[in-house]
Amino acid sequence: MPDRNGVVLRLACLTAFTVVVDIEAADALMDALRTGDIGAVLAHHDQRGRVLLGVRPHPLPGAPAAVELAPMELELHLSPRHSVRLVFSRSRAHELLQHLADARDVLSRVAGRRQ
């Protein structure tokens, strides 16, 4: 059974799309959100086990081409019939980044107490 200590992400407010990422994956996800990079992190899903959570810029027609201004997209593909893609404006992506950073900090402090 995977380590259950991690940052829980409930995508689209649905239990079916809830995953847990560890500290390293949270860091990579935050880096991609911060820089506008394309990436994927390993996450744990209760029914599917290890899955990839993708992140990338989401260019919109007529929007600025600069990656740092583009909305960001998170995608979780569990099966051909079960996937979710969420697009965050840059301001919402920044809010997500702050929530991830806060959760990651708490997780780090808890892990430090166990050692």
Residue frames relative to the residue before (quaternion, step in Angstrom):
aa qw qx qy qz dx dy dz
M 1.0000 0.0000 0.0000 0.0000 0.00 0.00 0.00
P 0.4644 -0.6959 0.4635 0.2920 3.61 -0.83 0.91
D 0.6204 -0.5191 0.4336 0.3970 3.51 -1.29 0.43
R 0.3144 -0.7850 0.5085 0.1622 3.59 -0.65 1.08
N 0.5387 0.5996 -0.4171 0.4199 3.58 1.24 0.08
G 0.4116 0.6830 -0.5135 0.3168 3.52 -0.51 1.16
V 0.5980 -0.5272 0.4546 0.3972 3.49 -1.37 -0.09
V 0.2643 -0.7725 0.5628 0.1293 3.55 -0.71 1.12
L 0.0808 -0.7783 0.6224 0.0159 3.54 -0.86 1.05
R 0.0953 -0.7790 0.6188 0.0329 3.56 -0.64 1.12
L 0.1765 -0.8246 0.5333 0.0669 3.54 -0.07 1.33
A 0.8425 0.0819 -0.1143 0.5201 3.55 -0.99 0.93
C 0.5258 -0.6698 0.3862 0.3547 3.59 1.22 0.55
L 0.5557 0.5956 -0.3935 0.4263 3.58 1.12 0.62
T 0.5132 -0.6485 0.4726 0.3047 3.55 -0.92 0.92
A 0.6148 0.5767 -0.3450 0.4128 3.58 1.02 -0.77
F 0.7586 0.3172 -0.1784 0.5404 3.59 1.15 -0.56
T 0.3946 0.6960 -0.4924 0.3426 3.56 1.04 0.81
V 0.0093 0.7872 -0.6150 0.0437 3.54 -0.89 1.01
V 0.2840 -0.7189 0.6064 0.1865 3.53 -1.34 0.35
V 0.1000 -0.7769 0.6194 0.0523 3.57 -0.94 0.94
D 0.4357 -0.6865 0.5122 0.2769 3.56 -1.08 0.70
I 0.7537 -0.3989 0.2630 0.4513 3.57 -1.30 0.08
E 0.6711 0.5018 -0.3104 0.4488 3.59 0.87 -0.91
A 0.6599 0.4914 -0.3062 0.4787 3.58 0.98 -0.82
A 0.6199 0.5289 -0.3423 0.4678 3.59 1.03 -0.74
D 0.6351 0.5260 -0.3237 0.4639 3.59 1.00 -0.82
A 0.6734 0.4914 -0.2953 0.4668 3.58 0.90 -0.93
L 0.6384 0.5188 -0.3192 0.4706 3.57 1.01 -0.80
M 0.6551 0.5041 -0.3077 0.4713 3.58 0.96 -0.85
D 0.6309 0.5304 -0.3352 0.4563 3.60 0.98 -0.80
A 0.6692 0.4942 -0.3027 0.4652 3.58 0.90 -0.90
L 0.6547 0.4996 -0.3172 0.4702 3.60 0.95 -0.80
R 0.6634 0.5218 -0.2959 0.4472 3.57 1.01 -0.86
T 0.7924 0.3499 -0.1560 0.4747 3.57 0.88 -0.98
G 0.4464 -0.6876 0.4609 0.3398 3.58 1.21 -0.37
D 0.3857 0.7365 -0.4689 0.2984 3.57 1.21 0.48
I 0.4507 -0.6137 0.5670 0.3143 3.50 -1.40 0.22
G 0.2120 0.7869 -0.5611 0.1445 3.56 -0.92 0.83
A 0.1703 -0.7403 0.6347 0.1418 3.49 -1.39 -0.01
V 0.1352 -0.7834 0.6031 0.0659 3.53 -1.08 0.75
L 0.4930 -0.6262 0.5091 0.3249 3.53 -1.20 0.54
A 0.0203 -0.7740 0.6325 -0.0210 3.51 -1.04 0.88
H 0.3559 -0.7062 0.5600 0.2470 3.55 -1.27 0.29
H 0.1157 -0.7609 0.6374 0.0371 3.54 -0.95 1.02
D 0.5731 -0.6470 0.3775 0.3324 3.59 -0.85 0.96
Q 0.7697 0.3412 -0.2042 0.4994 3.61 0.88 -0.82
R 0.7634 0.4016 -0.1994 0.4648 3.59 0.97 -0.82
G 0.4421 -0.6846 0.4718 0.3366 3.59 1.19 -0.26
R 0.8122 -0.1860 0.1620 0.5286 3.57 -0.95 -0.91
V 0.0395 0.7782 -0.6220 0.0770 3.54 -0.87 1.06
L 0.4228 -0.6742 0.5371 0.2796 3.54 -1.30 0.29
L 0.1760 -0.7330 0.6497 0.0977 3.51 -1.09 0.87
G 0.1961 -0.8203 0.5316 0.0780 3.55 -0.49 1.21
V 0.0654 -0.7659 0.6386 0.0359 3.53 -1.23 0.60
R 0.1807 0.7741 -0.5898 0.1421 3.57 -0.99 0.85
P 0.5830 -0.5334 0.4507 0.4153 3.56 -1.24 0.27
H 0.2143 -0.7662 0.5944 0.1168 3.56 -1.11 0.67
P 0.1809 -0.8143 0.5413 0.1063 3.59 0.03 1.24
L 0.1891 -0.7714 0.6005 0.0926 3.53 -1.00 0.88
P 0.5678 -0.5861 0.4352 0.3803 3.60 -1.03 0.67
G 0.8238 0.2132 -0.1811 0.4931 3.54 -0.89 0.97
A 0.5648 0.5863 -0.3920 0.4285 3.59 1.27 -0.10
P 0.6447 -0.5078 0.3805 0.4263 3.60 -1.19 0.38
A 0.4784 -0.6931 0.4675 0.2684 3.56 -1.02 0.83
A 0.5209 0.6533 -0.4184 0.3561 3.60 1.18 -0.40
V 0.4939 -0.6910 0.4497 0.2764 3.56 -0.73 1.12
E 0.6722 0.5192 -0.3131 0.4249 3.58 0.93 -0.83
L 0.6917 0.4373 -0.2776 0.5033 3.60 1.26 -0.22
A 0.5479 0.6447 -0.3865 0.3671 3.57 1.24 -0.38
P 0.5475 -0.5619 0.4865 0.3845 3.58 -1.17 0.48
M 0.3312 -0.7318 0.5578 0.2089 3.57 -1.21 0.43
E 0.2354 -0.7793 0.5737 0.0900 3.52 -1.11 0.81
L 0.1349 -0.7332 0.6599 0.0941 3.53 -1.09 0.83
E 0.0250 -0.8064 0.5908 -0.0095 3.56 -0.94 0.87
L 0.0507 -0.7626 0.6449 0.0027 3.51 -1.03 0.94
H 0.0729 -0.7956 0.6014 -0.0112 3.54 -0.62 1.19
L 0.1276 -0.8238 0.5511 0.0360 3.57 -0.44 1.23
S 0.7612 -0.1216 0.1085 0.6277 3.57 1.11 -0.72
P 0.7085 -0.4451 0.3015 0.4571 3.62 -1.20 0.14
R 0.7585 0.3594 -0.2061 0.5031 3.60 1.07 -0.60
H 0.7473 0.3442 -0.1962 0.5335 3.58 1.25 -0.15
S 0.3622 0.6849 -0.5637 0.2861 3.52 -0.24 1.31
V 0.1392 -0.7702 0.6169 0.0823 3.51 -1.26 0.44
R 0.0771 -0.7614 0.6433 0.0234 3.52 -1.10 0.81
L 0.0709 -0.8018 0.5934 -0.0069 3.55 -0.68 1.15
V 0.1664 -0.7743 0.6052 0.0811 3.56 -0.93 0.93
F 0.1367 -0.7924 0.5939 0.0256 3.53 -0.83 1.12
S 0.4463 -0.6291 0.5546 0.3123 3.56 -0.97 0.82
R 0.6589 -0.5024 0.3509 0.4363 3.59 -1.17 0.33
S 0.6525 0.4995 -0.3395 0.4577 3.61 0.95 -0.71
R 0.6603 0.4792 -0.3089 0.4889 3.61 1.00 -0.73
A 0.6112 0.5320 -0.3489 0.4708 3.59 1.07 -0.68
H 0.6294 0.5202 -0.3299 0.4737 3.58 1.06 -0.74
E 0.6318 0.5157 -0.3293 0.4758 3.61 1.01 -0.77
L 0.6362 0.5150 -0.3213 0.4762 3.58 0.98 -0.85
L 0.6269 0.5398 -0.3226 0.4599 3.56 0.98 -0.86
Q 0.6628 0.4994 -0.3033 0.4683 3.60 0.94 -0.86
H 0.6535 0.5024 -0.3158 0.4699 3.60 0.96 -0.83
L 0.6409 0.5140 -0.3197 0.4720 3.58 1.00 -0.81
A 0.6509 0.5151 -0.3151 0.4602 3.57 0.95 -0.87
D 0.6484 0.5116 -0.3166 0.4664 3.59 0.96 -0.84
A 0.6752 0.4875 -0.2925 0.4700 3.58 0.89 -0.95
R 0.6410 0.5259 -0.3167 0.4607 3.56 1.00 -0.82
D 0.6448 0.5216 -0.3188 0.4589 3.60 0.99 -0.81
V 0.6418 0.5045 -0.3199 0.4808 3.58 0.97 -0.84
L 0.6538 0.5173 -0.3086 0.4579 3.57 0.91 -0.91
S 0.6474 0.5160 -0.3152 0.4640 3.60 0.97 -0.81
R 0.6566 0.5027 -0.3147 0.4660 3.59 0.96 -0.84
V 0.6466 0.5104 -0.3188 0.4689 3.59 0.96 -0.84
A 0.6571 0.5030 -0.3101 0.4680 3.58 0.93 -0.89
G 0.6402 0.5354 -0.3197 0.4486 3.60 1.04 -0.75
R 0.6453 0.5233 -0.3151 0.4587 3.59 1.07 -0.68
R 0.6515 0.5345 -0.3149 0.4366 3.58 1.12 -0.62
Q 0.6389 0.5653 -0.3324 0.4023 3.58 1.13 -0.52
